[in-house]
């Protein structure tokens, strides 16, 4: 409930009001609330320390494209390399919005049911992702954990936290500086598809890497 209130407060900078929503509607509203101001505020209210606030602000600015031509070119290069290295992957997908690069790791490929232990089959993808990330130390990365709505909200929040932390730790082992990484757990609160079908629940079980230019 606390996270929903915080998301509403951030959304007020984009929308004229904040009304009660279903879980699916909340996910759609979050996507629609993209932009520098809303993203920065979301990062600040979710963050628990200075680093989290800075990474959240960087992600917000990146969504809104609030960066110079040089930064945009750097993000173009990183996106191209990430797409090339993951072109044949069935476990990861790459998206771009403004200067924000997003890599989604599919939960059903990455973890066993109710487990936060990364499957060895994902190690190859993490090797390739890390090989790109280490070339761009001027970016920061937020590792976000998400689940479907099966089970209690508290359980899903904890599971998404543990899964995101597991991915973060493996990236650090592969040479990505820990100071560039933060973990945020969203549990079941930000679905990208309906939880009424198995196909939708599969899409909602995921870990996302949000890669943004480091704030000045």
C-alpha positions in Angstrom: 0.0 0.0 0.0 2.8 2.4 0.8 4.4 1.8 -2.6 1.1 2.4 -4.3 0.8 5.8 -2.5 4.3 6.7 -3.5 3.7 5.8 -7.1 0.5 7.9 -7.1 2.4 10.9 -5.7 5.0 10.6 -8.6 2.2 10.1 -11.1 0.6 13.4 -10.0 3.4 15.2 -11.9 2.1 13.7 -15.1 -1.6 13.1 -14.5 -4.1 15.5 -13.0 -5.2 13.0 -10.3 -4.6 9.8 -8.5 -7.4 7.3 -8.3 -7.6 3.7 -7.0 -6.5 1.2 -9.6 -6.4 -2.6 -10.1 -2.9 -4.2 -10.2 -3.0 -4.4 -14.0 -4.1 -0.7 -14.3 -1.3 0.3 -11.9 1.2 -1.3 -14.2 -0.2 0.5 -17.2 -0.2 3.8 -15.3 3.5 3.4 -14.4 4.4 2.8 -18.0 2.4 5.9 -19.1 4.0 8.0 -16.4 7.5 7.8 -18.0 9.5 11.0 -18.3 12.3 12.8 -16.6 10.3 14.3 -13.7 8.1 11.3 -12.8 11.0 8.8 -13.2 13.3 10.9 -11.0 10.7 11.2 -8.3 9.9 7.5 -8.5 13.6 6.7 -8.0 13.8 9.0 -5.0 10.8 7.8 -3.2 11.7 4.1 -3.7 15.3 4.6 -2.9 16.6 4.2 0.6 20.0 5.9 0.3 21.9 8.4 -1.7 23.0 5.9 -4.4 19.4 4.8 -4.9 18.2 8.3 -5.2 20.9 9.1 -7.8 20.2 6.0 -9.9 16.5 6.7 -9.7 17.0 10.2 -10.9 19.3 9.1 -13.7 16.7 6.6 -14.9 14.0 9.3 -14.8 16.2 11.7 -16.8 17.1 8.9 -19.3 13.5 8.0 -20.0 12.8 11.7 -20.8 15.9 11.9 -23.0 17.4 14.6 -20.8 21.0 14.2 -21.9 23.4 15.6 -24.4 24.2 14.4 -27.9 27.3 12.6 -26.6 25.4 10.7 -24.0 22.8 9.8 -26.6 25.5 8.4 -28.9 27.0 6.4 -26.1 23.6 4.9 -25.3 23.1 4.1 -29.0 26.3 2.2 -29.1 25.5 0.3 -25.9 22.0 -0.6 -27.2 23.5 -1.9 -30.5 26.1 -4.0 -28.7 23.5 -5.4 -26.3 21.1 -6.3 -29.1 23.9 -8.0 -31.0 25.2 -10.0 -28.1 21.6 -11.1 -27.1 20.3 -11.6 -30.7 20.0 -15.3 -30.4 18.8 -15.4 -26.8 15.5 -16.9 -25.7 15.9 -15.7 -22.1 16.5 -12.0 -22.5 14.9 -9.1 -24.5 16.2 -5.5 -25.1 14.1 -2.4 -25.2 14.9 1.3 -25.5 13.0 4.4 -24.3 14.7 7.8 -24.6 18.2 7.2 -23.2 17.0 4.3 -20.9 18.0 0.8 -22.0 16.1 -2.1 -20.5 17.1 -5.7 -20.6 14.4 -8.2 -19.4 15.3 -11.6 -18.1 12.4 -14.0 -18.4 11.6 -15.5 -15.0 10.6 -19.0 -16.3 14.0 -19.3 -18.0 16.0 -17.8 -15.2 14.6 -19.4 -12.0 12.7 -22.5 -10.8 9.3 -22.0 -9.3 9.6 -20.3 -5.9 13.4 -20.2 -6.1 15.8 -17.3 -6.2 18.7 -19.5 -7.4 19.6 -18.5 -11.0 19.5 -21.4 -13.4 22.9 -22.3 -14.8 21.3 -22.0 -18.3 21.2 -18.2 -17.8 24.9 -17.8 -17.0 25.7 -17.4 -20.7 23.3 -14.5 -21.1 24.7 -12.9 -17.9 28.2 -13.3 -19.3 27.2 -11.5 -22.4 25.3 -8.8 -20.7 28.1 -8.1 -18.3 30.6 -8.0 -21.1 28.7 -5.0 -22.6 28.1 -3.3 -19.2 31.8 -3.2 -18.2 32.6 -1.3 -21.4 30.3 1.6 -20.3 31.3 2.6 -16.8 29.5 5.9 -17.3 26.1 4.2 -16.9 24.3 3.0 -13.8 22.0 -0.1 -13.5 18.9 -0.8 -11.5 18.1 -4.5 -11.1 14.3 -4.8 -10.7 12.5 -7.9 -9.5 8.9 -8.6 -10.5 6.5 -11.5 -9.9 3.0 -12.6 -10.9 0.1 -12.3 -8.4 0.1 -15.9 -7.3 0.7 -16.0 -3.5 0.7 -13.2 -1.0 1.9 -9.7 -1.7 4.5 -10.0 1.1 5.8 -13.3 -0.3 6.1 -12.0 -3.8 7.9 -8.9 -2.6 10.5 -11.0 -0.8 10.9 -13.3 -3.8 11.3 -10.5 -6.2 13.9 -8.9 -3.9 15.9 -12.2 -3.6 15.8 -12.8 -7.4 17.0 -9.3 -8.2 19.8 -9.6 -5.6 20.9 -12.9 -7.1 21.2 -11.4 -10.6 23.0 -8.4 -9.2 25.5 -10.6 -7.4 26.2 -12.6 -10.6 26.8 -9.4 -12.5 29.3 -8.2 -9.9 31.1 -11.6 -10.1 31.4 -10.9 -13.9 33.2 -7.6 -13.4 30.4 -5.0 -13.2 31.2 -2.6 -10.4 28.9 -2.9 -7.4 28.7 0.9 -7.0 26.9 1.1 -10.3 24.2 -1.4 -9.3 21.1 -1.1 -7.0 18.3 -3.6 -6.4 14.6 -2.7 -6.2 11.8 -5.2 -5.5 8.4 -4.5 -7.0 6.8 -7.9 -6.3 3.4 -8.2 -8.1 2.8 -4.4 -8.2 3.9 -3.7 -11.8 2.5 -6.3 -14.2 3.1 -6.0 -17.9 0.3 -8.4 -18.7 -2.8 -9.9 -17.2 -2.4 -12.3 -14.3 -5.6 -14.1 -15.4 -3.8 -16.4 -17.8 -0.7 -18.5 -17.6 0.8 -16.7 -20.5 0.3 -13.4 -18.8 1.8 -14.6 -15.5 4.8 -15.9 -17.3 5.5 -12.4 -18.7 5.1 -10.9 -15.3 7.7 -13.2 -13.7 10.8 -11.3 -14.7 14.0 -9.4 -13.6 14.6 -6.2 -15.5 17.9 -4.3 -15.8 17.4 -0.5 -16.3 20.5 1.0 -17.7 20.8 4.8 -17.6 23.6 7.5 -18.1 25.3 8.2 -14.8 24.0 11.5 -13.3 26.5 14.4 -13.4 
